[in-house]
Amino acid sequence: MNQEQIFNMLRTEEHQYLECKTADGKVPNSVWETYSAFANTEGGLILLGVAETDAAPPRKFQITGVKKATKMVRDLWNTVNTPTKVSRNVLSGRDIGVTPIDGSDIIWIQVPPVPYRDRPVYRGTNPLTGTYKRNSEGDYHCTEEEVRAMLRDSQPDAEPVLRKEYTLDDLDPASVEAYRVQFRATRAGHTWANLPDKDFLRMLHACVEDSAAGQPKLTAAGLLMFGKGIHVSTEFPGLKLDYFDKSQLAPGTRWRDRLTYDGTWEYNLYNYVFSVLPRLMQGLAQPFQMDGIVRVDDTPVHKAVREAVINTIVHCDFHLTGSLSVTKDDHGFHFRNPGPPLIPISDIYAGGETVTRNRWLQTMFRMIGYGEGAGSGFPLILEVWRKQGWRLPDISENRSLHATDLRLWTLPSASADLERAASQAVPGYDALSYQEKAVVMTLIAETSATTERFTYVLGRARSETQAFLTALKDRSIIRLDPAERWVLEPNGGRTARQGAGANRTTDSKQSIQALLARRPQMSTHQIAEAIGQSERSVQRAMRELLDTGSVRRTRTGNAVTYSLTETHLEAKL
């Protein structure tokens, strides 16, 4: 690593992929916490001999150098190759080096991310006490639940162990019969079609023979797919299966329809999927097509949405506490499953490789015609969305919830309305470059986005994307929120250009108007959170907007929301 590369990394403050540490004559102990954190997340660069100051970038860091750099490098290699100090050496010979800067030596350590099969990487000998991960604020100590999840993921082919034994009597007969009907329709003439239930379920790996018990016992996949709800919820107590319809909401309502465990349906994955799918398909265009004399109601969009539902199931870590949820709203579909992606998101976009946590569930769905498998599922979704002219689907890791999010937007990739909204939100928008406008329009349409998301929006490498976004942050156009997602600054750079004397109430009013042009029917609290100001500031600005007739107030029960008036909305859009 040369001086120019180091200076490029030091242009900003510490971030997800950079950690700077002062070091005198020995390696700081905290290096190994950062080493573990980078290895277990997305990798990163450690610089020894660099101090962080209170100054603003680009003077955020001060080169302090290290003494006895050769000895420290030798100590680094000795430690990383000692199993009692670090669980695994993930470095190669080119990952540690020394670069002289202004007469001082800087030691750099480039830590690569490790594959899921090699996690966790931990300090010391106990993974439960020595495992770390990385977020935007630095290294954090993993909880026992997170460590056990990594240990499970490191053995994806191992059969998940159930805490107690379940037999065929613990299955819901109606779910098994409904599945068998679909199987016969999809696999006409298949040799399994007429097998007795016990043998049929054994072929699906829903149960396995147990000579000691004298009858088959259920696998985790069998219980999840066909089990009685009481047993599923007992065995997987942290799991919630949810569906929300938040489309066309009336003021003051949180959803139009919700499906969750309420005792009115048998709580298993088969019933969940085939209750959710019809709800998702409502409203999707179904052009009139014929296959001979039979009408075909299926379309590529329908297939892509089904694929997303099945992907959410087969990639879920059912042992984690969290919600496996599907949400439908006015902008598309949102899918969430507990558990981070097992492979880099860039590999998911590329396709060709598939790693699932639940291969037998994947097989069960594929046997009735659901789920592409073989790494082709997400590329299928991408291709369908491109042909529709919709915004690129967004897949991201939600570190705060230990989950994976997939957003399928049914919004156009670009539109005159979106361009006008962006122009209103960011003063000087017309002078931005094409890629800067792409960042702004993405955040106008999607509210927030990850750095990984922008690598696909901009078509750049991650390091280039990080530097590009940081430059926009330095100009006060965007910022990182606490969830490590990029959002627009409330004033889109206005405050930075006008100086400290800018009128805050005027800026608040303009931010509120730009926000309500995109998202009508918001409460004071929601507006304050969205534009990053206090509720008192929003209330002060809102009084002036109400007095001028720019905004109207709507009361539904105890809920009060605000929208632009029709005249002002036309002016905004």
C-alpha positions as CSV (number, residue, x, y, z in Angstrom):
1,M,0.0,0.0,0.0
2,N,1.6,3.3,-1.1
3,Q,1.3,6.8,0.4
4,E,-1.4,7.9,-2.1
5,Q,-3.7,5.0,-1.2
6,I,-3.2,5.7,2.5
7,F,-3.9,9.4,2.1
8,N,-7.1,8.6,0.1
9,M,-8.3,6.5,3.0
10,L,-7.5,9.2,5.5
11,R,-9.6,11.9,3.7
12,T,-12.5,11.3,6.0
13,E,-13.1,10.1,9.5
14,E,-13.0,6.4,10.5
15,H,-15.7,4.4,8.9
16,Q,-16.9,0.9,8.3
17,Y,-13.7,-0.2,6.5
18,L,-11.0,1.9,8.3
19,E,-9.5,1.8,11.8
20,C,-6.6,4.0,12.9
21,K,-4.6,3.4,16.1
22,T,-1.6,5.0,17.7
23,A,1.2,2.6,18.5
24,D,4.6,3.2,20.1
25,G,6.9,0.3,20.4
26,K,4.4,-2.5,20.6
27,V,1.2,-3.8,19.0
28,P,-2.0,-2.5,20.8
29,N,-4.1,-5.3,22.2
30,S,-7.2,-3.7,20.6
31,V,-5.8,-4.6,17.1
32,W,-7.1,-8.1,17.6
33,E,-10.6,-7.0,18.4
34,T,-10.6,-5.0,15.1
35,Y,-9.0,-7.9,13.3
36,S,-11.9,-10.2,14.5
37,A,-14.5,-7.5,13.6
38,F,-13.2,-6.9,10.1
39,A,-12.8,-10.7,9.4
40,N,-16.4,-11.4,10.5
41,T,-17.9,-8.5,8.6
42,E,-16.7,-7.1,5.3
43,G,-13.0,-6.7,5.8
44,G,-11.1,-3.5,6.3
45,L,-7.8,-1.6,6.8
46,I,-6.0,-1.1,10.1
47,L,-3.4,1.7,10.2
48,L,-0.9,1.7,13.1
49,G,0.9,5.0,13.7
50,V,-2.1,7.3,12.9
51,A,-3.9,9.4,15.6
52,E,-7.4,10.6,15.3
53,T,-8.0,14.3,16.2
54,D,-11.0,16.5,16.8
55,A,-10.4,18.5,13.6
56,A,-12.6,18.2,10.6
57,P,-11.5,16.3,7.5
58,P,-9.1,16.4,5.8
59,R,-7.1,17.2,9.0
60,K,-9.0,14.5,10.9
61,F,-5.9,12.3,11.3
62,Q,-2.3,13.0,12.3
63,I,0.7,10.9,11.3
64,T,2.5,9.8,14.5
65,G,4.4,6.9,13.1
66,V,5.6,3.7,14.9
67,K,8.9,2.8,16.5
68,K,10.7,-0.5,15.6
69,A,8.3,-1.2,12.7
70,T,10.2,-4.3,11.7
71,K,9.8,-5.8,15.2
72,M,6.1,-4.9,15.4
73,V,5.4,-6.6,12.0
74,R,7.2,-9.7,13.3
75,D,5.1,-9.6,16.5
76,L,1.9,-9.3,14.4
77,W,2.8,-12.4,12.4
78,N,3.7,-14.3,15.6
79,T,0.4,-13.4,17.2
80,V,-1.8,-14.1,14.3
81,N,-0.2,-17.6,13.9
82,T,-0.7,-18.5,17.6
83,P,-4.0,-20.4,18.0
84,T,-4.3,-19.5,21.7
85,K,-4.2,-15.8,20.9
86,V,-6.2,-15.6,17.6
87,S,-8.4,-18.4,16.4
88,R,-7.4,-18.2,12.7
89,N,-4.9,-16.5,10.5
90,V,-6.8,-15.0,7.6
91,L,-3.8,-12.9,6.3
92,S,-1.4,-13.7,3.5
93,G,2.1,-12.3,3.0
94,R,0.8,-9.2,1.1
95,D,-1.7,-8.2,3.8
96,I,0.8,-6.6,6.2
97,G,3.3,-3.9,5.3
98,V,5.2,-0.7,6.2
99,T,4.9,2.6,4.3
100,P,7.1,5.6,5.2
101,I,5.3,8.9,5.3
102,D,7.2,12.2,6.1
103,G,10.0,10.3,7.9
104,S,7.6,8.2,9.9
105,D,6.7,4.5,9.4
106,I,3.0,3.5,9.1
107,I,2.1,-0.2,9.5
108,W,-0.9,-1.3,7.5
109,I,-2.9,-4.5,7.9
110,Q,-5.5,-5.3,5.2
111,V,-7.9,-7.8,6.8
112,P,-10.1,-9.7,4.3
113,P,-13.6,-10.9,5.0
114,V,-13.7,-14.6,5.7
115,P,-16.2,-17.0,4.1
116,Y,-19.1,-18.0,6.3
117,R,-17.7,-21.5,6.7
118,D,-14.6,-20.1,8.5
119,R,-16.5,-17.8,10.9
120,P,-16.3,-16.8,13.7
121,V,-12.8,-15.5,13.8
122,Y,-12.2,-14.6,17.5
123,R,-9.6,-13.4,19.9
124,G,-8.3,-15.9,22.5
125,T,-9.7,-19.4,22.8
126,N,-13.4,-18.8,23.5
127,P,-15.6,-17.7,20.6
128,L,-18.4,-16.7,23.0
129,T,-16.2,-14.1,24.7
130,G,-13.7,-13.1,21.9
131,T,-15.9,-12.6,18.8
132,Y,-16.4,-9.1,17.3
133,K,-18.2,-7.6,14.3
134,R,-17.9,-4.1,12.7
135,N,-20.4,-1.4,12.3
136,S,-20.1,2.3,11.4
137,E,-19.2,3.2,15.0
138,G,-16.4,0.7,15.4
139,D,-16.0,-2.8,16.8
140,Y,-18.7,-4.4,19.0
141,H,-18.6,-7.5,21.0
142,C,-21.0,-10.2,19.6
143,T,-23.8,-11.6,21.7
144,E,-24.0,-15.3,22.3
145,E,-26.9,-15.5,19.9
146,E,-24.8,-13.9,17.1
147,V,-21.8,-16.3,17.8
148,R,-24.0,-19.4,17.8
149,A,-25.6,-18.2,14.5
150,M,-22.1,-18.0,13.0
151,L,-21.3,-21.4,14.3
152,R,-24.5,-22.8,12.7
153,D,-23.7,-21.1,9.4
154,S,-20.2,-22.6,9.3
155,Q,-21.8,-26.0,8.9
156,P,-24.7,-25.4,6.5
157,D,-25.0,-29.1,5.5
158,A,-25.5,-30.2,9.1
159,E,-29.0,-31.2,10.0
160,P,-30.5,-28.7,12.5
161,V,-31.0,-30.3,15.9
162,L,-34.4,-30.0,17.5
163,R,-34.6,-29.7,21.2
164,K,-37.2,-32.5,21.5
165,E,-38.3,-35.3,19.3
166,Y,-41.4,-34.9,17.1
167,T,-43.3,-37.6,15.2
168,L,-45.7,-37.7,12.3
169,D,-48.5,-37.2,14.8
170,D,-47.1,-33.6,15.3
171,L,-47.8,-32.7,11.7
172,D,-50.9,-30.8,10.4
173,P,-52.7,-33.4,8.2
174,A,-54.4,-30.7,6.1
175,S,-51.0,-29.1,5.3
176,V,-49.5,-32.4,4.2
177,E,-52.6,-33.3,2.1
178,A,-52.6,-29.9,0.4
179,Y,-48.9,-30.2,-0.4
180,R,-49.5,-33.7,-1.9
181,V,-52.2,-32.4,-4.1
182,Q,-49.9,-29.7,-5.5
183,F,-47.1,-32.3,-5.9
184,R,-49.3,-34.6,-8.0
185,A,-50.4,-31.6,-10.2
186,T,-46.8,-30.4,-10.7
187,R,-45.1,-33.8,-10.9
188,A,-47.7,-35.9,-12.7
189,G,-46.5,-39.6,-12.9
190,H,-43.7,-39.1,-10.4
191,T,-42.7,-42.3,-8.5
192,W,-43.3,-40.6,-5.2
193,A,-46.9,-39.5,-5.9
194,N,-48.6,-42.6,-4.6
195,L,-46.3,-43.4,-1.7
196,P,-47.8,-43.6,1.8
197,D,-47.4,-40.4,3.8
198,K,-44.6,-41.8,5.9
199,D,-42.5,-42.8,2.9
200,F,-43.4,-39.7,0.9
201,L,-42.3,-37.4,3.8
202,R,-39.1,-39.4,4.2
203,M,-38.3,-38.9,0.6
204,L,-38.7,-35.1,1.1
205,H,-36.5,-35.4,4.2
206,A,-39.4,-34.1,6.3
207,C,-38.8,-37.1,8.6
208,V,-36.1,-39.7,9.1
209,E,-36.2,-43.3,10.3
210,D,-35.5,-43.9,14.0
211,S,-35.0,-47.5,14.7
212,A,-34.9,-46.9,18.5
213,A,-38.2,-45.2,18.6
214,G,-39.8,-47.6,16.1
215,Q,-41.3,-44.7,14.0
216,P,-40.0,-41.8,12.0
217,K,-39.1,-38.6,13.7
218,L,-39.4,-35.2,12.2
219,T,-36.6,-33.1,10.9
220,A,-36.5,-29.3,11.5
221,A,-37.5,-28.8,7.9
222,G,-40.5,-31.2,8.3
223,L,-41.7,-29.5,11.4
224,L,-41.4,-26.0,10.0
225,M,-43.1,-26.9,6.7
226,F,-46.0,-29.1,7.9
227,G,-46.0,-29.0,11.7
228,K,-48.8,-28.0,14.0
229,G,-48.5,-24.4,15.1
230,I,-48.2,-25.1,18.8
231,H,-45.1,-27.2,18.1
232,V,-43.5,-24.8,15.6
233,S,-43.9,-21.9,18.1
234,T,-42.6,-24.0,20.9
235,E,-39.5,-25.2,19.0
236,F,-38.7,-21.8,17.5
237,P,-39.9,-19.4,20.1
238,G,-38.1,-16.3,18.7
239,L,-39.6,-16.7,15.3
240,K,-42.5,-14.5,14.0
241,L,-44.1,-15.0,10.6
242,D,-45.7,-11.7,9.5
243,Y,-47.4,-10.2,6.5
244,F,-48.4,-6.6,6.2
245,D,-50.4,-4.8,3.5
246,K,-49.5,-1.1,3.9
247,S,-50.7,0.0,0.4
248,Q,-53.3,2.8,0.0
249,L,-53.4,3.5,3.7
250,A,-56.1,5.7,5.2
251,P,-54.8,8.5,7.4
252,G,-54.0,7.2,10.9
253,T,-53.9,3.5,10.0
254,R,-50.8,1.3,10.2
255,W,-51.9,-1.4,7.7
256,R,-54.9,-2.6,5.7
257,D,-54.3,-6.3,6.3
258,R,-52.0,-8.3,8.5
259,L,-51.3,-12.0,8.8
260,T,-49.7,-13.3,12.0
261,Y,-50.0,-16.1,14.5
262,D,-53.4,-15.5,16.0
263,G,-54.9,-19.1,16.4
264,T,-57.1,-18.8,13.3
265,W,-54.7,-20.8,11.0
266,E,-52.2,-23.6,11.5
267,Y,-48.9,-21.8,12.0
268,N,-46.4,-23.5,9.6
269,L,-44.4,-22.4,6.5
270,Y,-46.7,-24.1,4.0
271,N,-49.8,-22.3,5.2
272,Y,-47.9,-19.0,5.6
273,V,-46.6,-19.0,2.0
274,F,-49.9,-20.0,0.5
275,S,-51.7,-17.4,2.5
276,V,-49.3,-14.6,1.6
277,L,-48.9,-15.3,-2.1
278,P,-52.5,-14.5,-3.1
279,R,-52.4,-11.3,-1.1
280,L,-49.2,-10.2,-2.8
281,M,-50.5,-11.0,-6.3
282,Q,-53.6,-8.8,-5.9
283,G,-53.2,-5.7,-8.0
284,L,-50.4,-7.1,-10.2
285,A,-51.2,-6.6,-13.8
286,Q,-52.4,-9.8,-15.5
287,P,-52.5,-9.3,-19.3
288,F,-54.9,-11.6,-21.2
289,Q,-52.9,-14.6,-22.5
290,M,-53.9,-18.0,-23.7
291,D,-52.1,-21.4,-23.7
292,G,-54.3,-23.2,-26.2
293,I,-57.8,-22.9,-24.7
294,V,-56.6,-22.2,-21.1
295,R,-56.1,-18.7,-19.9
296,V,-52.6,-18.1,-18.4
297,D,-52.7,-15.6,-15.5
298,D,-49.0,-16.0,-14.6
299,T,-46.5,-13.4,-15.6
300,P,-42.7,-12.9,-15.1
301,V,-43.5,-10.4,-12.4
302,H,-45.6,-13.0,-10.6
303,K,-42.8,-15.5,-10.8
304,A,-40.3,-13.0,-9.5
305,V,-42.4,-12.1,-6.5
306,R,-42.9,-15.8,-5.7
307,E,-39.1,-16.3,-6.0
308,A,-38.6,-13.5,-3.5
309,V,-41.0,-15.2,-1.0
310,I,-39.3,-18.5,-1.3
311,N,-35.8,-16.9,-1.1
312,T,-36.9,-15.3,2.2
313,I,-37.8,-18.7,3.6
314,V,-34.8,-20.7,2.5
315,H,-32.2,-18.1,3.6
316,C,-33.8,-17.6,7.1
317,D,-32.1,-18.5,10.3
318,F,-35.1,-19.8,12.2
319,H,-33.2,-20.0,15.5
320,L,-32.7,-16.3,15.7
321,T,-35.1,-14.0,17.4
322,G,-36.8,-11.9,14.7
323,S,-39.5,-11.5,12.2
324,L,-39.7,-13.3,8.9
325,S,-41.9,-10.7,7.2
326,V,-43.3,-9.7,3.9
327,T,-44.7,-6.2,3.4
328,K,-46.6,-4.8,0.5
329,D,-46.9,-1.0,0.1
330,D,-47.4,1.7,-2.5
331,H,-43.8,1.5,-3.7
332,G,-43.5,-2.3,-4.0
333,F,-42.5,-5.2,-1.7
334,H,-40.2,-5.6,1.3
335,F,-39.0,-9.0,2.4
336,R,-37.0,-9.6,5.6
337,N,-35.5,-12.8,7.0
338,P,-33.5,-13.2,10.2
339,G,-29.9,-14.0,9.4
340,P,-27.2,-12.1,7.4
341,P,-26.4,-13.1,3.8
342,L,-24.0,-16.1,3.7
343,I,-22.1,-14.8,0.7
344,P,-21.2,-11.3,-0.4
345,I,-24.0,-9.3,-1.8
346,S,-22.1,-8.7,-5.0
347,D,-22.0,-12.5,-5.5
348,I,-25.8,-12.6,-5.0
349,Y,-26.3,-10.0,-7.7
350,A,-24.0,-12.0,-10.1
351,G,-25.8,-15.3,-9.5
352,G,-24.3,-18.7,-10.3
353,E,-23.6,-19.5,-6.7
354,T,-26.3,-20.5,-4.2
355,V,-25.9,-21.1,-0.4
356,T,-29.0,-21.6,1.6
357,R,-29.5,-22.2,5.3
358,N,-32.4,-24.5,4.6
359,R,-31.7,-26.8,1.7
360,W,-34.4,-29.3,2.5
361,L,-37.1,-26.6,2.6
362,Q,-35.7,-25.4,-0.7
363,T,-36.2,-28.9,-2.1
364,M,-39.7,-29.1,-0.7
365,F,-40.8,-25.9,-2.5
366,R,-38.9,-26.7,-5.7
367,M,-40.7,-30.1,-5.9
368,I,-44.0,-28.2,-6.3
369,G,-42.6,-25.7,-8.7
370,Y,-41.5,-22.9,-6.4
371,G,-38.0,-21.5,-6.3
372,E,-35.4,-21.5,-9.0
373,G,-32.4,-22.7,-7.0
374,A,-28.9,-23.2,-8.5
375,G,-28.1,-19.5,-7.9
376,S,-30.5,-18.3,-10.6
377,G,-33.3,-16.9,-8.4
378,F,-32.1,-13.4,-7.8
379,P,-30.8,-12.9,-11.3
380,L,-34.3,-13.9,-12.5
381,I,-35.7,-11.1,-10.3
382,L,-33.2,-8.6,-11.6
383,E,-34.0,-9.4,-15.2
384,V,-37.7,-9.1,-14.7
385,W,-37.3,-5.8,-12.9
386,R,-35.1,-4.4,-15.6
387,K,-37.6,-5.3,-18.3
388,Q,-40.3,-3.5,-16.4
389,G,-38.2,-0.4,-16.2
390,W,-38.4,-0.4,-12.4
391,R,-35.8,0.7,-9.9
392,L,-33.0,-1.9,-9.3
393,P,-34.0,-4.3,-6.5
394,D,-32.1,-3.6,-3.2
395,I,-30.7,-6.3,-1.1
396,S,-28.9,-5.4,2.1
397,E,-27.8,-6.6,5.5
398,N,-29.6,-5.1,8.4
399,R,-26.9,-5.3,11.1
400,S,-29.0,-3.8,13.9
401,L,-31.7,-6.6,13.4
402,H,-29.3,-9.3,12.3
403,A,-31.4,-9.7,9.2
404,T,-31.4,-9.5,5.4
405,D,-33.7,-7.1,3.6
406,L,-34.8,-7.3,0.0
407,R,-36.7,-4.4,-1.5
408,L,-38.5,-4.8,-4.8
409,W,-39.5,-1.3,-6.0
410,T,-42.4,-0.9,-8.4
411,L,-41.2,2.6,-9.0
412,P,-39.8,3.8,-12.4
413,S,-36.0,3.9,-12.5
414,A,-36.3,7.6,-13.5
415,S,-39.2,10.0,-14.0
416,A,-39.9,13.7,-14.5
417,D,-41.7,13.7,-11.1
418,L,-38.7,12.2,-9.4
419,E,-36.4,14.7,-11.0
420,R,-38.6,17.6,-9.9
421,A,-38.7,16.3,-6.3
422,A,-34.9,16.0,-6.3
423,S,-34.5,19.5,-7.6
424,Q,-36.8,20.9,-4.9
425,A,-35.0,18.9,-2.1
426,V,-31.4,19.9,-3.1
427,P,-30.6,23.5,-4.0
428,G,-28.1,23.6,-6.9
429,Y,-29.3,20.2,-8.0
430,D,-29.0,21.1,-11.7
431,A,-25.3,21.8,-11.3
432,L,-24.6,18.3,-9.9
433,S,-23.0,15.6,-12.1
434,Y,-25.0,12.7,-13.5
435,Q,-23.8,10.3,-10.8
436,E,-24.4,12.9,-8.0
437,K,-28.0,13.3,-9.3
438,A,-28.3,9.5,-9.3
439,V,-27.5,9.4,-5.6
440,V,-30.0,12.2,-4.8
441,M,-32.8,10.6,-6.8
442,T,-32.2,7.2,-5.2
443,L,-32.5,8.8,-1.8
444,I,-35.6,10.7,-2.8
445,A,-37.3,7.6,-4.1
446,E,-36.0,5.1,-1.4
447,T,-35.5,7.4,1.6
448,S,-32.3,5.7,2.6
449,A,-29.7,3.3,1.0
450,T,-26.5,1.5,2.0
451,T,-23.1,2.0,0.4
452,E,-23.5,-1.5,-1.1
453,R,-26.7,-0.3,-2.7
454,F,-24.9,2.6,-4.4
455,T,-22.2,0.3,-5.8
456,Y,-24.9,-1.1,-8.1
457,V,-26.6,2.2,-8.7
458,L,-23.3,3.9,-9.7
459,G,-21.6,0.9,-11.2
460,R,-18.4,1.5,-9.2
461,A,-16.2,-0.5,-6.9
462,R,-16.9,-0.4,-3.2
463,S,-13.8,1.7,-2.4
464,E,-14.6,4.2,-5.2
465,T,-18.3,4.4,-4.1
466,Q,-17.2,5.0,-0.4
467,A,-15.0,7.9,-1.5
468,F,-17.7,9.3,-3.8
469,L,-20.3,9.3,-1.1
470,T,-17.9,10.7,1.5
471,A,-17.3,13.6,-0.9
472,L,-21.1,14.3,-1.0
473,K,-21.2,14.0,2.8
474,D,-18.4,16.6,3.1
475,R,-20.5,19.0,1.1
476,S,-23.5,18.4,3.5
477,I,-25.7,16.8,0.8
478,I,-26.0,13.4,2.4
479,R,-25.2,11.8,5.8
480,L,-25.1,8.4,7.5
481,D,-27.9,7.7,9.9
482,P,-27.6,5.5,13.0
483,A,-28.6,2.4,11.0
484,E,-25.5,2.9,8.7
485,R,-27.7,4.0,5.8
486,W,-27.2,7.1,3.7
487,V,-29.9,9.7,3.8
488,L,-30.3,13.3,2.4
489,E,-29.3,16.1,4.7
490,P,-32.5,17.9,5.7
491,N,-31.5,20.9,3.7
492,G,-29.7,19.1,0.9
493,G,-26.6,21.2,1.3
494,R,-28.3,24.5,1.7
495,T,-27.0,25.2,5.2
496,A,-23.4,24.5,4.3
497,R,-23.5,27.0,1.4
498,Q,-25.5,29.7,3.1
499,G,-23.4,29.7,6.3
500,A,-24.4,29.7,10.0
501,G,-26.6,32.8,9.6
502,A,-29.2,30.9,7.5
503,N,-32.7,31.2,8.8
504,R,-33.5,27.8,10.4
505,T,-37.2,28.2,10.3
506,T,-37.1,28.9,6.6
507,D,-34.9,25.9,6.0
508,S,-37.3,23.8,8.1
509,K,-40.3,24.9,6.1
510,Q,-38.6,24.1,2.8
511,S,-37.5,20.7,4.1
512,I,-41.0,19.9,5.2
513,Q,-42.5,21.0,1.9
514,A,-40.0,18.8,-0.1
515,L,-40.7,15.9,2.2
516,L,-44.5,16.2,2.0
517,A,-44.3,16.4,-1.8
518,R,-43.0,12.8,-1.6
519,R,-44.7,11.5,1.4
520,P,-48.1,13.0,2.3
521,Q,-50.0,12.3,5.5
522,M,-47.2,12.5,8.0
523,S,-47.3,13.3,11.7
524,T,-45.1,15.9,13.4
525,H,-43.0,13.1,14.9
526,Q,-42.5,11.4,11.6
527,I,-41.5,14.7,9.9
528,A,-39.0,15.5,12.6
529,E,-37.4,12.1,12.3
530,A,-37.2,12.3,8.5
531,I,-35.6,15.7,8.3
532,G,-33.4,15.4,11.4
533,Q,-34.8,18.2,13.5
534,S,-36.6,18.5,16.8
535,E,-40.4,18.3,17.0
536,R,-40.4,21.8,18.4
537,S,-38.7,23.2,15.3
538,V,-41.1,21.3,13.1
539,Q,-44.1,22.6,15.0
540,R,-42.8,26.2,14.7
541,A,-42.4,25.9,11.0
542,M,-45.7,24.0,10.6
543,R,-47.6,26.9,12.2
544,E,-46.3,29.3,9.5
545,L,-47.1,26.8,6.7
546,L,-50.6,26.4,8.0
547,D,-51.0,30.2,8.2
548,T,-50.0,30.6,4.6
549,G,-52.2,27.8,3.4
550,S,-49.3,25.7,2.1
551,V,-50.2,22.8,4.3
552,R,-53.4,21.3,5.6
553,R,-54.0,19.4,8.8
554,T,-56.1,16.2,8.9
555,R,-57.4,14.6,12.1
556,T,-58.5,10.9,12.2
557,G,-59.5,10.0,15.8
558,N,-56.5,11.0,17.9
559,A,-54.1,11.0,14.9
560,V,-53.1,14.3,13.3
561,T,-51.2,14.3,10.0
562,Y,-50.2,16.9,7.5
563,S,-50.2,17.2,3.7
564,L,-49.4,19.8,1.1
565,T,-52.5,21.6,-0.2
566,E,-53.4,20.9,-3.8
567,T,-52.2,24.2,-5.1
568,H,-48.9,24.0,-3.3
569,L,-48.5,20.3,-4.3
570,E,-48.9,21.3,-8.0
571,A,-46.2,23.9,-7.5
572,K,-43.9,21.4,-6.0
573,L,-44.4,18.7,-8.6
